[in-house]
Amino acid sequence: MEHCCDYIKQALNDPTVYFDYQPAYRRYYINTESKAIIHQVYFCPWCGTKLPEDLKSKYLEILEGEYHIDDPWDKNQKKLIPKEFKTDEWWKKRGL
């Protein structure tokens, strides 16, 4: 995925910076040291660019509507999630 600036790319590749990206949800966030809490980021902290829309709600909607998976964190249902939903493939295929 293309990110908005070199600074965000550097931060995403630096394990000492608590800034991350979830490709499956297209979500940027700042996490805590314990990683128990995340804070979603809507604008790039370095260049100010508005970041792409988070797709977690759409992700859950499609899993439930197309695959009848209403709790993707459930141990049994997790096994039913198609491989494409573990990456950004699902939203790229759908032009989101």
Backbone as CSV, one residue per row, in Angstrom:
resi,resn,N_x,N_y,N_z,CA_x,CA_y,CA_z,C_x,C_y,C_z
1,MET,0.842,-1.192,0.000,0.000,0.000,0.000,0.878,1.243,0.000
2,GLU,0.424,2.236,-0.717,1.112,3.522,-0.716,0.650,4.319,0.500
3,HIS,1.599,4.864,1.221,1.283,5.722,2.357,1.524,7.161,1.935
4,CYS,1.017,8.102,2.687,0.999,9.496,2.266,2.355,10.191,2.250
5,CYS,3.305,9.754,3.082,4.603,10.435,3.107,5.696,9.490,3.609
6,ASP,6.928,9.906,3.406,8.064,9.083,3.848,8.119,8.958,5.369
7,TYR,7.673,9.979,6.086,7.716,9.937,7.552,6.812,8.835,8.112
8,ILE,5.637,8.703,7.525,4.718,7.657,7.999,5.281,6.273,7.661
9,LYS,5.913,6.154,6.512,6.548,4.884,6.135,7.648,4.521,7.125
10,GLN,8.453,5.501,7.504,9.518,5.260,8.477,8.953,4.842,9.825
11,ALA,7.909,5.522,10.265,7.294,5.201,11.556,6.732,3.787,11.562
12,LEU,6.115,3.387,10.456,5.534,2.047,10.369,6.602,0.954,10.377
13,ASN,7.814,1.299,9.993,8.910,0.329,9.965,9.832,0.423,11.180
14,ASP,9.499,1.287,12.112,10.331,1.489,13.301,9.660,0.854,14.513
15,PRO,10.216,-0.223,15.053,9.587,-0.907,16.187,9.575,-0.090,17.480
16,THR,10.314,1.014,17.516,10.315,1.845,18.722,9.216,2.895,18.707
17,VAL,8.532,3.038,17.564,7.433,3.995,17.443,6.127,3.220,17.560
18,TYR,5.248,3.671,18.421,3.980,2.978,18.650,2.912,3.417,17.649
19,PHE,3.261,3.350,16.394,2.358,3.722,15.314,2.254,2.514,14.400
20,ASP,1.037,2.162,14.009,0.886,0.944,13.217,-0.246,1.083,12.210
21,TYR,-0.335,0.081,11.357,-1.329,0.035,10.286,-1.847,-1.389,10.173
22,GLN,-3.171,-1.551,10.118,-3.800,-2.856,9.927,-4.333,-2.913,8.500
23,PRO,-3.639,-3.625,7.613,-4.075,-3.672,6.213,-5.482,-4.243,6.022
24,ALA,-5.864,-5.233,6.802,-7.181,-5.854,6.625,-8.313,-4.860,6.892
25,TYR,-8.092,-3.904,7.796,-9.114,-2.889,8.108,-8.813,-1.536,7.464
26,ARG,-7.627,-1.407,6.868,-7.137,-0.129,6.353,-7.195,0.923,7.465
27,ARG,-6.623,0.555,8.602,-6.692,1.404,9.796,-5.297,1.769,10.286
28,TYR,-5.087,3.063,10.512,-3.872,3.572,11.131,-4.176,3.838,12.598
29,TYR,-3.218,3.541,13.458,-3.463,3.761,14.882,-2.171,3.897,15.665
30,ILE,-2.312,4.484,16.843,-1.237,4.555,17.823,-1.619,3.575,18.913
31,ASN,-0.680,2.719,19.291,-0.989,1.780,20.360,-0.173,2.108,21.601
32,THR,-0.549,1.496,22.688,0.169,1.697,23.933,1.267,0.655,24.045
33,GLU,2.131,0.834,24.995,3.231,-0.113,25.177,2.713,-1.530,25.396
34,SER,1.606,-1.647,26.115,1.040,-2.976,26.381,0.255,-3.514,25.186
35,LYS,-0.022,-2.642,24.221,-0.821,-2.972,23.029,-2.257,-3.365,23.366
36,ALA,-2.677,-3.061,24.598,-4.043,-3.371,25.022,-5.031,-2.316,24.542
37,ILE,-4.546,-1.116,24.271,-5.397,-0.011,23.847,-4.807,0.597,22.590
38,ILE,-5.677,0.874,21.627,-5.214,1.567,20.425,-6.018,2.852,20.261
39,HIS,-5.411,3.825,19.629,-6.053,5.106,19.352,-6.000,5.307,17.847
40,GLN,-7.155,5.271,17.233,-7.205,5.409,15.782,-6.756,6.810,15.368
41,VAL,-6.076,6.883,14.230,-5.560,8.137,13.700,-6.270,8.421,12.379
42,TYR,-6.771,9.641,12.224,-7.530,10.005,11.033,-6.754,10.891,10.072
43,PHE,-5.690,11.522,10.579,-4.829,12.371,9.766,-3.382,11.983,10.045
44,CYS,-2.538,12.063,9.046,-1.127,11.738,9.222,-0.520,12.699,10.247
45,PRO,0.114,12.169,11.288,0.730,13.038,12.292,1.917,13.845,11.757
46,TRP,2.473,13.462,10.618,3.649,14.122,10.074,3.320,15.131,8.987
47,CYS,2.456,14.771,8.044,2.188,15.701,6.935,0.771,16.266,6.956
48,GLY,-0.091,15.735,7.817,-1.446,16.261,7.949,-2.460,15.746,6.947
49,THR,-2.053,14.867,6.050,-2.963,14.321,5.045,-4.064,13.500,5.707
50,LYS,-5.304,13.667,5.226,-6.402,12.829,5.718,-6.133,11.407,5.277
51,LEU,-6.182,10.486,6.220,-5.910,9.077,5.921,-7.158,8.403,5.367
52,PRO,-7.007,7.296,4.654,-8.168,6.613,4.061,-9.155,6.138,5.132
53,GLU,-10.383,5.988,4.718,-11.449,5.526,5.614,-11.122,4.142,6.175
54,ASP,-11.345,3.998,7.467,-11.210,2.711,8.154,-12.339,1.802,7.657
55,LEU,-12.013,0.569,7.317,-12.999,-0.354,6.741,-13.424,-1.478,7.680
56,LYS,-13.175,-1.349,8.974,-13.518,-2.439,9.890,-15.014,-2.747,9.864
57,SER,-15.859,-1.730,9.877,-17.315,-1.963,9.843,-17.727,-2.694,8.571
58,LYS,-17.147,-2.278,7.443,-17.442,-2.925,6.158,-16.944,-4.370,6.170
59,TYR,-15.772,-4.581,6.735,-15.180,-5.916,6.892,-16.167,-6.836,7.617
60,LEU,-16.661,-6.366,8.755,-17.603,-7.171,9.549,-18.919,-7.381,8.810
61,GLU,-19.390,-6.341,8.135,-20.636,-6.417,7.366,-20.537,-7.474,6.259
62,ILE,-19.432,-7.487,5.541,-19.258,-8.453,4.445,-19.096,-9.862,4.989
63,LEU,-18.316,-10.024,6.049,-18.160,-11.363,6.626,-19.508,-11.930,7.056
64,GLU,-20.333,-11.088,7.659,-21.646,-11.570,8.109,-22.594,-11.803,6.926
65,GLY,-22.646,-10.836,6.007,-23.582,-10.929,4.886,-23.246,-12.003,3.874
66,GLU,-21.976,-12.152,3.538,-21.583,-13.098,2.494,-21.161,-14.467,3.022
67,TYR,-20.652,-14.489,4.259,-20.105,-15.747,4.782,-20.770,-16.217,6.076
68,HIS,-21.749,-15.454,6.570,-22.500,-15.801,7.786,-21.586,-15.937,9.005
69,ILE,-20.555,-15.110,9.049,-19.624,-15.073,10.180,-19.963,-13.809,10.962
70,ASP,-20.617,-13.984,12.110,-21.031,-12.817,12.889,-20.103,-12.522,14.076
71,ASP,-19.145,-13.398,14.334,-18.175,-13.181,15.404,-16.812,-13.703,14.951
72,PRO,-16.084,-12.888,14.165,-14.818,-13.364,13.609,-13.733,-13.628,14.646
73,TRP,-13.982,-13.273,15.905,-13.014,-13.542,16.968,-13.312,-14.860,17.679
74,ASP,-14.471,-15.448,17.383,-14.819,-16.755,17.929,-13.879,-17.808,17.325
75,LYS,-13.397,-18.701,18.161,-12.420,-19.705,17.733,-12.913,-20.514,16.522
76,ASN,-14.155,-20.943,16.547,-14.688,-21.761,15.447,-14.956,-20.941,14.184
77,GLN,-15.502,-19.739,14.366,-15.799,-18.900,13.198,-14.527,-18.358,12.556
78,LYS,-13.510,-18.120,13.365,-12.241,-17.601,12.849,-11.670,-18.514,11.763
79,LYS,-11.875,-19.811,11.914,-11.384,-20.791,10.942,-12.108,-20.682,9.595
80,LEU,-13.293,-20.083,9.599,-14.108,-19.970,8.389,-13.821,-18.713,7.573
81,ILE,-13.037,-17.802,8.121,-12.752,-16.544,7.427,-11.870,-16.822,6.210
82,PRO,-12.314,-16.392,5.031,-11.502,-16.603,3.825,-10.139,-15.911,3.945
83,LYS,-9.162,-16.498,3.321,-7.780,-16.010,3.379,-7.662,-14.537,2.983
84,GLU,-8.436,-14.114,1.981,-8.350,-12.734,1.503,-8.654,-11.714,2.601
85,PHE,-9.408,-12.102,3.634,-9.783,-11.184,4.705,-8.704,-11.038,5.771
86,LYS,-7.625,-11.742,5.621,-6.506,-11.624,6.552,-5.505,-10.563,6.079
87,THR,-5.755,-10.017,4.893,-4.906,-8.976,4.304,-5.808,-7.881,3.727
88,ASP,-5.227,-7.019,2.935,-5.987,-5.965,2.264,-6.615,-6.428,0.951
89,GLU,-6.428,-7.692,0.624,-6.933,-8.226,-0.650,-8.445,-8.048,-0.797
90,TRP,-9.214,-8.301,0.279,-10.676,-8.263,0.201,-11.178,-6.888,-0.213
91,TRP,-10.632,-5.817,0.341,-11.149,-4.487,-0.007,-10.595,-3.989,-1.330
92,LYS,-9.409,-4.434,-1.700,-8.874,-4.045,-3.004,-9.674,-4.710,-4.119
93,LYS,-10.043,-5.989,-3.935,-10.856,-6.703,-4.932,-12.209,-6.059,-5.127
94,ARG,-12.722,-5.407,-4.081,-14.041,-4.806,-4.130,-13.983,-3.309,-4.476
95,GLY,-12.807,-2.827,-4.761,-12.638,-1.427,-5.143,-12.940,-0.430,-4.048
96,LEU,-12.700,-0.846,-2.824,-12.965,0.065,-1.706,-11.720,0.863,-1.396
